[in-house]
Amino acid sequence: MAQQALKNRRITIDKWQDTYKLLPNLLDDNASWQDENGVGVMYETYGEEEAFVNAIDSHYVWTYDGDYVMNGRHFINRIGYFISSIPWKDEDNWCIKVSSR
């Protein structure tokens, strides 16, 4: 079987949020990274929140490292996780630059 090449994708952070529809953090009312309605959408990288994220299909998980948001669950330099309502595709390799928020 031929291996399909990853497609490096570029998108603005706002377009990413509009496209993938981030879900609110269901475990912390004061979660970091608020959406346009002021609802926290980032999950922590430890404890109950990490366990919750780890139970989600990785195609709905995104990792924030302080500079970029990347599709999937990553462990190096991670600051937080997001869960989207729209999955990313296997052939996509998202690395979204986060400007100062």
C-alpha positions in Angstrom: 0.0 0.0 0.0 1.4 3.4 -1.0 1.8 5.8 1.9 0.1 9.1 1.4 2.2 12.2 2.0 1.2 14.6 4.8 -0.1 18.0 3.6 1.3 20.9 5.6 -1.6 23.3 6.2 -1.6 27.0 7.0 -4.6 28.7 8.6 -5.1 31.7 10.9 -6.0 30.9 14.5 -9.4 32.6 14.1 -10.2 30.6 11.0 -9.1 27.4 12.8 -11.5 28.1 15.7 -14.3 28.9 13.3 -13.7 25.8 11.2 -13.1 23.2 13.9 -15.5 24.5 16.5 -13.7 24.1 19.8 -15.7 22.5 22.6 -15.8 24.1 26.1 -13.8 22.7 28.9 -16.4 20.6 30.8 -14.2 20.1 33.9 -13.1 23.7 34.7 -15.3 26.8 34.7 -12.2 29.0 34.7 -10.3 27.2 31.9 -7.7 29.2 29.9 -8.1 30.4 26.3 -11.6 31.8 26.0 -13.7 31.5 22.8 -15.6 34.5 21.4 -18.3 34.1 24.1 -15.8 34.1 27.0 -16.0 30.3 27.6 -12.8 28.5 28.5 -11.8 25.9 25.9 -8.3 24.7 26.9 -7.7 21.6 28.9 -4.7 21.1 31.3 -1.9 18.6 30.6 -2.3 16.7 33.9 -4.8 15.1 36.3 -8.5 14.7 35.5 -8.3 17.0 32.5 -5.5 15.1 30.9 -7.3 11.8 31.5 -10.4 13.3 29.9 -8.4 14.4 26.8 -6.7 11.0 26.5 -10.1 9.3 26.3 -11.0 11.3 23.2 -10.3 10.1 19.7 -7.0 11.9 18.8 -8.6 13.3 15.5 -10.5 15.7 17.7 -7.5 16.7 19.9 -5.2 19.7 19.3 -2.1 20.6 21.3 -0.9 24.1 22.2 2.8 24.6 22.9 2.8 28.4 23.5 3.6 29.4 19.9 1.6 26.9 17.8 -1.5 24.8 17.8 -0.9 21.4 16.2 -3.3 18.6 15.3 -3.1 15.6 17.6 -1.9 14.8 21.0 1.7 15.9 21.6 3.8 15.7 24.8 6.9 17.9 24.3 6.5 21.5 25.3 2.7 21.1 25.7 0.8 23.8 27.6 -2.7 22.7 26.9 -5.1 20.7 24.8 -8.2 21.6 22.8 -11.0 19.4 21.8 -12.9 20.2 18.5 -16.3 19.1 17.3 -14.9 18.6 13.8 -12.0 16.0 13.4 -8.8 16.7 11.5 -7.9 14.3 8.6 -5.0 11.9 8.6 -3.3 13.5 5.6 -3.3 17.0 7.3 -0.4 18.3 9.2 -1.6 21.5 11.0 0.8 23.8 12.7 -1.1 27.1 13.4 0.9 30.1 14.5 -0.6 31.8 17.5 -0.1 35.5 17.6 -0.3 37.3 20.9 -3.8 36.7 22.4 
